[in-house]
Amino acid sequence: MAIISTAGLARSFSTKRGTVDAVRGIDLTVRAGEILGLLGPNGAGKTTTLRMLTTLLAPTGGAATVAGFDLVREPARVRRRIGYVAQAGGVDPQLSVREELITQARLYRLTKAEAALRAEELAHDLDLSDLLDRACVTLSGGQRRRLDIAMGLTHHPEVLFLDEPTTGLDPGSRAGLWDLVRRVRDEHGTTVVLTTHYLDEADELSDRLVVVDRGVVAAEGTPAALKSEYGGSPGASLQDTFLAITGRAPAPDDAIPVAV
Amino acid sequence: MSPLPSSLLSDTALIFGRYARQTLSSKFQVLFGVLMPLLFLFFFGPLLTDLPLDPKTDSWQILVPGLLLQLALLGASFAGFSLLIEKQTGVLERMRVTPVSRPALLLGRVLRDAALFVFQAVLLVLAALVMGLRAPLGGVLVGFAFVGVLAAALASLSYALAMNVSTPQEFGPVINALTMPAMLLSGLVLPMTLAPGWLDLLSHLVPLRFLVDAVRAGYVGDYASAAMLYGVLTAAALAALSLTVGARVFRGADA
C-alpha cells in the first residue's frame, strides 16, 4: 500500500538571474513501513523534495498524496500524520530538553498532563531520561540528534522524514542512529523517508533507494538491484553504481550540505 | 483549512507562554530595552525643564510620552531578529510542520513583545516620577495602551520582514533606515509644535506623529481632544494593517 505517492512534483524558484528548477518532476511511490533513502549529489533537489512533502514548501507543479491526504489541499491533515527532522534540528539551545519535548507535544494539541507524560515516555524510549533537565546546548551531537528525532516522533507519526540525519555525527553515533531508525520502523511500523549523501548509510539503512539527480528520479530500487543494473554486478560498490547513474560522485569529501 | 478559533486561541497562548518564559529567563532581555530611554530621561530630560516648550504643561509631560513610544519603536522594530535566529536553528520550521495554527505563531510572539514593552514602559514611568513627572493616572494608563498597540503593530511588521529575508545583514539596515526617520519626523524627542511649517507638515505623513500627540494629550488629561481621537484611530488602523500583513506572511506556505 502506498503511503506517499507523487506525480511530477516540481518546484522552481525565481531568482534575479531567472527561474531555477530545483525539482523538475519527481514521481515517487513509498510503501507503508519501508525505509526509503533519497540519495543524490548536493543540489540534486533532495531537501526541496522533502520540504514539499512535509508541507513547508508549496509545489509549483505536480501532485502528491502523503499519509492519505492531498499535500496541497489538506496540508493540516498531512501535518498531523507526519514527523520531520530537518538538518538543522530545531530545538532552542537555551531551553531544557523537557521544555522542548513538552512544547512539541502541546503543538500537537496534547493537554499539559498528556504532554508531560509523553515527554517522559519519549525520553525513556530514546535514552534521554537523564538529560531531561539539561539545556539543549549542552547535549553532544548524538544526543542532540536523538532529541531531534524524539521531537519528530512526538505524535506517533505514520511517516517520519529525516533530512541528512547523520551529518556531522561520529561513527559510533551514526551506527546508533541507524539502529534507532530501524527500531522505530520495526516497533511502530513507521514509514521512514531519509535523505543522505553517505553511500554507506544509504546501503546499510534503506530498504529501497531513490537516486535523485538534477531534480528528477534517476534510478530507484533496492541497493542490490541498483548495483546489478547499473554497477554491473550485485557485488559492485554503491560508489560505482552511483557514478554510473549520475555521472558524478554523490558529494565531494569536504562538501557542506546545501539546503534550498 | 483555516483552523478553528479555539485552536487559534490555545495555540496563541502556548506560543506566548513559550516566548514569555524565554524572555523571563533573561534579565538582560527584560531590562536592556529600557536603558536607552532611561539615558534620555536622566541626561536629556533636565535640559528641557526651563525651556518654554509649552506654557500649559511641564516638560516631563512632553518628554515622557515621546520616550515611551521611542521605547516601543526601537524595541519592537527589531523583534524580527529573534525570528531570524529561529530560522537558522530550525525552530521555526519544526513548529511549522506541526498542526499549530499559523497566525498563532505570529500572535503568540507579538503578544510577548507587547507585554515586554509595556513592562519596560512601566519601569520608565516610575523612573520619570522620581525625576519630577506628574501626570494623571488615566493618561499614564492610556500611554501604556499606546505602547502595547504600537509594539504589537511594529513587531508584527518586523516578523513579516524577517520571514522574507535570510540574514541579519539584510534585516538590520532596513529597520535602521525606517526607524530613524520615523523617530525624528514624529517629534518623539521634542514636539513638532516647535517645527517650521514644512517640517510639521512632513511629520503628519508619519503615523507615529498622531500617536505621540495623543499620549501627550493624555498626559495632561486632555482625553476628549482631537489629538486623542486621531491617535486612537491611527493606532487602531496601524495595528489592523500590520497584523493583517503579518498573518498573511505567516499563513503563506513558503515563508
Chai-1 contact restraints between the chains, C-beta under 6 A:
chainA,res_idxA,chainB,res_idxB,connection_type,confidence,min_distance_angstrom,max_distance_angstrom,comment,restraint_id
A,T54,B,V97,contact,1.0,0.0,6.0,A-B,restraint_1
A,L56,B,E93,contact,1.0,0.0,6.0,A-B,restraint_2
A,L57,B,D254,contact,1.0,0.0,6.0,A-B,restraint_3
A,A58,B,A253,contact,1.0,0.0,6.0,A-B,restraint_4
A,A58,B,D254,contact,1.0,0.0,6.0,A-B,restraint_5
A,A76,B,M1,contact,1.0,0.0,6.0,A-B,restraint_6
A,A76,B,P99,contact,1.0,0.0,6.0,A-B,restraint_7
A,R79,B,P99,contact,1.0,0.0,6.0,A-B,restraint_8
A,R80,B,P99,contact,1.0,0.0,6.0,A-B,restraint_9
A,Y84,B,V97,contact,1.0,0.0,6.0,A-B,restraint_10
A,A86,B,G90,contact,1.0,0.0,6.0,A-B,restraint_11
A,A86,B,E93,contact,1.0,0.0,6.0,A-B,restraint_12
A,A88,B,G90,contact,1.0,0.0,6.0,A-B,restraint_13
A,G89,B,G90,contact,1.0,0.0,6.0,A-B,restraint_14
A,G90,B,G90,contact,1.0,0.0,6.0,A-B,restraint_15
A,G90,B,V91,contact,1.0,0.0,6.0,A-B,restraint_16
A,G90,B,R94,contact,1.0,0.0,6.0,A-B,restraint_17
A,D92,B,V91,contact,1.0,0.0,6.0,A-B,restraint_18
A,T103,B,R18,contact,1.0,0.0,6.0,A-B,restraint_19
A,R106,B,L14,contact,1.0,0.0,6.0,A-B,restraint_20
A,L107,B,T98,contact,1.0,0.0,6.0,A-B,restraint_21
A,L107,B,V100,contact,1.0,0.0,6.0,A-B,restraint_22
A,Y108,B,T98,contact,1.0,0.0,6.0,A-B,restraint_23
